[in-house]
Each structure stands twice: as structure tokens, then as C-alpha cells.
Amino acid sequence: MPEGHSVRRLAIQFQDVFAGRRLSVSSPQGRFAEGAALLDGRVMTHAHAHGKQLFLGFEDGLWLHVHLGLYGAWEFGGDSSFRGASSIGAPRRIGEREKFDDDGDVAYVGPPEPVGAVRVRLVSEHGWADLRGASRCDAVTGTEAEAAWSKLGPDPLHDGFEGHDGDGAEFVRRLRAKRTAVGQLLMDQGVVAGIGNIYRAEMLYRAGIDPFRPGTSLSGEEAGALWRDAVKLLADGVRDGRIITTDPGSWAGEAPADDEAFYVYQKQGRPCGRCGTPIALKEMAGRKLYWCPGCQH
């Protein structure tokens, strides 16, 4: 499942290529036909990400609310202007109708025929975006969008922005208010939005915190340090387009392999880099948890 940094990069991409443009919205698969009809022909005003939830705003106060879940993905294509200021990890392809002009450049002739179960297709004069496999895809009103936001915890990627000055304190309050294991609380989107399985394991290892400790056992200093690390790591993920939690001095080159990018994630049975204890693996609330029993207390 994409974690918060990936959804933020998607929001940036949508802002770059679609904001201010009138879009054709359709549902080739048919499952979103009614919602597509509501949004079709409207201007997309802006894109907003909160944790793992993506909200695309349209004129007249309507929103497209998408949660990718485990299998969702966006695919983009278009002409040379359809790139935006940012590059993201979402797959991009011009499509089957691609052809070249006399100068050898791609001549955009519109989106290709839909391939597979395309839930939503957004089309402007310069490009298109297709959504497949999302766990949630709804056309909602502003009131409904606000209700969805209100159920989410603070997003570390909003830290420092106007109106979010107290987000760190709110995270600390929510984390320390429950006796649930901290490893489970960090995956609870009502406690903190955007942290997934990789960030959860790596943050707790970096902090030396046992994932089975109840939230109530954490000091304010420990909880605050987790928030600050989440702010840093997710911001790095937005910048890099991938999750890297190891310190720069621990790997060679500018693009570490996944094997070098993480301390404990998917390293079960291998010795901890700090203390040599084998990294442990156990299921917690239906998700795989990785940690070091030797140095996480």
C-alpha cells in the first residue's frame, strides 16, 4: 500500500498537470459512472493529500476522493507539456496511439483506448490519468470531504504549514492516550496519517522503542521524537520518490538498493546492525512487523 509520501507526490503531480483545467471525466469500467457524470466538464481547482487519502477539488465544491489501498495505481500520459514541475514514481506511458512528428518528438493524439479495469479517466487537452484498483473512489461534497478529513490523524507532511502548528502536540496526545501497542497505533490512520508498514518498523527501530509497548508507556519526549522523525522521513520520501531510512554514511552511492535502504524492514533473521541480535518478524493486527528484540526497549 502506498505510504504518505507517495500520495503527496501524486497530489503534486495532479496540481502540476491538471489544476485550473477543465477535465473530461469518465469511467470506462462503469463502476464510477454516476460520480464521473457529476465531475465531467468541471475545472479541477486543486489537489490535496492527507496521509494516504487523495482529494482532487473541482469547481462548485465537489471533490474526487481516492484511497489507493493495496492494489490501486494511477497511470499518466500526454504531450511534452504534461509533465509538471515534479517527477513521481507513478507509472507513466504515452499509450498505444503514440506516434512521432517530423522532428522526432511525440505528437500527442489523445488518450489510448482504456486497458483493463479503468475506474476513472481524467482527460485535459494535454494529457490523461487513469485510475485502477483503488479501494475507494467517490465523488463527494465539501461537507463530505471535511468529514473524511476529520476522521484522520495529523499528517507529518503538513508540519510547519499554516494552521498545523499544533499537529505534533496532537499526535503526542493521541499516541499516549491509548494502551494499544505503539506498533499498532502508528498504523492507525486516526492517530497519525500517512505512516505505513515500512515507516512504522523503521521509525521504531531508529528510536529504539519496542513496538509492543503500550502508547501510555511512552514519555512525551519519546512520542515527540517519533513525530519529528516522521516529519523528516516522509519529507525525504517526497523529495526522493522512495523510502530510505538508513543514514547516508551507511551505504555507498546516491541510490541505495532496498537492502541498504532499511534497517529492519524485511530483514528477519539477519543480525541487527547495532547489537547483532537477529531481526524478528511477527504479525501485528494483520500486518508483518519487523523489529530488533535486542535494542528496542
C-alpha positions in Angstrom: 0.0 0.0 0.0 1.4 3.4 -0.9 2.5 5.4 2.2 2.0 9.1 2.7 5.0 10.4 0.7 3.7 8.6 -2.4 0.2 10.1 -2.1 1.7 13.6 -1.6 3.8 13.2 -4.7 0.6 12.2 -6.6 -1.1 15.3 -5.3 1.8 17.5 -6.5 1.6 15.8 -9.9 -2.1 16.4 -10.3 -1.7 20.0 -9.2 1.0 20.5 -11.8 -0.8 19.0 -14.8 -4.5 19.4 -14.2 -5.1 22.4 -11.8 -7.0 25.1 -13.5 -8.0 23.0 -16.4 -11.5 21.8 -17.5 -11.5 18.0 -17.5 -13.4 15.2 -19.2 -14.2 12.6 -16.5 -15.4 9.2 -17.4 -15.5 5.6 -16.0 -14.5 3.2 -18.8 -15.1 0.3 -16.3 -18.5 1.7 -15.5 -18.3 1.3 -11.7 -17.9 5.1 -11.2 -20.3 6.2 -14.0 -22.5 8.3 -11.7 -19.7 10.0 -9.9 -17.9 10.7 -13.3 -21.1 12.3 -14.6 -21.1 14.8 -11.7 -17.4 15.8 -12.3 -17.4 15.7 -16.1 -16.7 19.1 -17.7 -15.7 20.8 -14.5 -12.5 22.6 -13.7 -10.1 20.8 -11.3 -9.1 23.6 -8.9 -6.5 21.9 -6.7 -5.2 18.6 -5.3 -4.8 17.8 -1.6 -3.2 14.8 0.1 -3.9 13.9 3.8 -2.0 10.8 4.8 -2.9 8.0 2.3 -6.0 9.8 1.1 -6.0 11.9 -2.1 -8.6 14.6 -2.7 -9.0 16.3 -6.1 -11.0 19.5 -5.8 -13.4 20.6 -8.6 -15.4 23.8 -9.1 -18.8 24.1 -7.3 -17.3 22.5 -4.2 -17.1 18.9 -5.5 -14.2 16.5 -4.8 -12.9 13.2 -6.1 -11.8 11.2 -3.0 -9.4 8.4 -3.7 -7.8 5.8 -1.4 -5.5 3.5 -3.4 -5.5 0.7 -0.9 -3.3 -2.3 -1.6 -3.8 -2.5 -5.4 -4.7 1.0 -6.6 -2.5 2.9 -9.1 -2.6 6.0 -11.3 -1.2 6.0 -14.8 -0.4 9.2 -16.7 0.3 10.1 -20.3 0.3 13.1 -22.6 2.3 15.6 -24.6 5.6 17.2 -23.8 3.9 19.8 -21.6 2.2 17.2 -19.5 5.0 16.6 -17.0 4.6 19.1 -14.2 7.4 20.5 -12.1 7.8 17.3 -10.1 8.5 13.7 -11.1 6.8 10.9 -9.2 7.0 7.2 -9.0 3.6 6.6 -10.6 3.9 4.8 -13.9 3.7 7.0 -17.0 3.1 5.9 -20.6 2.0 7.8 -23.7 0.0 4.8 -24.9 -0.8 2.6 -27.9 -1.6 5.6 -30.1 1.8 7.2 -29.7 3.4 8.5 -32.9 6.1 10.9 -33.8 6.1 14.1 -35.8 8.7 15.1 -38.4 11.1 16.3 -35.7 11.1 13.0 -33.9 9.1 14.4 -31.0 6.0 12.7 -29.6 2.8 14.1 -31.2 0.0 13.8 -28.7 -3.2 12.5 -30.3 -5.3 11.9 -27.2 -5.5 9.1 -24.7 -5.2 5.5 -25.8 -8.1 3.0 -25.6 -8.6 2.0 -21.9 -6.7 -1.1 -20.9 -8.1 -3.2 -18.1 -10.5 -2.1 -15.4 -10.1 1.7 -15.5 -12.3 3.1 -12.7 -11.7 6.8 -13.6 -10.2 8.5 -16.6 -9.4 12.3 -16.4 -8.5 14.0 -19.7 -7.3 17.5 -20.4 -6.2 19.0 -23.7 -2.6 17.9 -22.9 -2.9 14.6 -21.2 -4.7 12.0 -19.2 -4.7 10.0 -16.0 -6.2 6.5 -15.4 -7.1 5.0 -12.0 -7.3 1.3 -11.5 -7.8 -0.9 -8.4 -8.5 1.7 -5.8 -10.2 0.6 -2.6 -12.1 3.9 -2.5 -13.2 6.3 -5.3 -16.1 8.7 -4.6 -17.4 12.0 -5.8 -18.2 13.9 -2.6 -19.3 17.3 -1.5 -17.2 19.7 0.5 -19.0 18.7 3.7 -18.4 15.0 3.0 -14.7 15.7 2.3 -14.3 17.6 5.6 -16.0 14.7 7.4 -13.4 12.3 5.9 -10.5 14.6 6.9 -11.9 14.9 10.5 -11.5 11.1 10.9 -7.8 11.3 10.1 -5.0 11.9 12.5 -2.4 14.7 11.9 -0.2 14.3 8.8 3.6 14.7 9.4 3.8 16.3 5.9 1.6 19.2 7.0 4.0 20.1 9.8 5.1 23.7 9.6 2.2 24.8 7.3 -0.2 27.5 8.4 -3.0 26.0 10.6 -1.0 22.9 11.5 1.2 24.3 14.3 -0.3 22.0 16.9 -0.2 18.8 14.9 2.9 17.5 16.7 1.3 18.0 20.1 -2.0 16.4 18.9 0.0 13.3 17.7 1.7 13.0 21.1 -1.7 13.3 22.8 -3.3 10.7 20.7 -0.4 8.3 20.9 -0.1 8.5 24.7 -3.8 8.2 25.3 -4.2 4.6 24.4 -2.9 1.3 25.9 -2.7 -0.2 22.5 0.8 -1.3 21.3 2.7 1.6 19.8 3.5 -0.5 16.7 -0.3 -0.8 16.1 -1.0 2.9 16.9 1.5 4.1 14.3 -0.6 2.2 11.7 -3.8 3.7 12.9 -4.7 6.5 10.5 -6.9 8.1 13.2 -3.7 8.6 15.3 -1.3 9.7 12.6 -2.0 9.8 8.8 0.4 8.5 6.2 2.6 6.0 8.1 2.6 2.5 6.7 4.4 -0.7 7.4 7.8 0.4 6.3 7.9 3.7 8.1 6.4 2.1 11.2 9.1 -0.5 11.5 12.0 1.9 10.7 10.8 4.7 12.9 10.5 2.5 16.0 14.0 1.0 15.3 15.6 4.4 14.9 14.0 5.4 18.2 15.0 2.2 20.0 11.3 1.6 21.0 9.8 -1.8 21.5 6.8 -2.0 19.2 4.8 -3.9 21.8 5.0 -1.1 24.4 1.6 0.5 25.1 1.1 4.0 23.9 0.5 5.1 27.5 4.0 4.0 28.5 5.8 6.4 26.1 7.1 9.7 27.6 6.2 12.9 26.0 9.8 13.2 24.8 9.7 9.8 23.2 6.4 10.5 21.4 7.7 13.9 20.3 10.8 12.4 18.9 8.7 9.9 16.8 6.8 12.8 15.4 9.9 14.7 14.4 11.4 11.6 12.8 8.2 11.1 10.8 8.3 14.7 9.6 11.8 14.2 8.4 11.4 10.7 6.9 8.2 11.5 5.0 9.6 14.7 3.6 12.7 12.8 2.4 10.4 10.4 0.7 8.6 13.2 -1.1 11.9 14.5 -2.3 13.5 11.2 -3.2 10.4 9.3 -4.5 11.2 6.3 -2.3 11.7 5.4 1.3 15.2 5.5 2.6 15.6 5.4 6.4 19.3 4.5 6.8 21.9 7.2 7.4 23.7 8.4 4.3 27.1 7.1 5.7 25.8 3.6 5.9 25.5 3.0 2.1 27.6 3.8 -1.0 26.3 5.8 -3.9 23.3 8.0 -4.5 20.7 5.3 -4.9 20.9 2.6 -2.3 19.4 -0.8 -3.0 16.4 -1.7 -0.9 18.7 -4.0 1.0 20.7 -0.9 2.1 17.8 1.5 2.4 16.2 -0.1 5.5 17.4 -1.2 8.9 14.9 -3.9 9.8 12.1 -4.0 7.2 12.1 -7.4 5.6 15.4 -8.3 7.2 14.0 -11.0 9.6 16.7 -13.5 10.7 19.6 -11.2 9.8 21.8 -9.6 12.5 20.9 -6.2 13.8 23.5 -3.6 12.7 23.6 -2.2 16.2 23.7 -5.2 18.5 23.8 -8.3 16.4 20.5 -9.8 17.6 18.6 -11.4 14.7 15.8 -9.2 13.4 12.4 -10.6 14.4 9.2 -11.0 12.5 5.7 -11.3 13.9 2.2 -10.4 12.8 0.6 -7.5 14.5 -3.1 -6.7 13.7 -2.8 -8.5 10.4 0.4 -6.8 9.2 4.0 -8.0 9.3 6.1 -6.3 12.0 9.9 -6.2 11.9 12.0 -5.2 14.9 15.1 -5.9 16.9 14.4 -7.6 20.3 17.9 -6.7 21.4 18.0 -2.9 21.2 14.3 -1.9 21.0 13.1 -1.4 24.6 
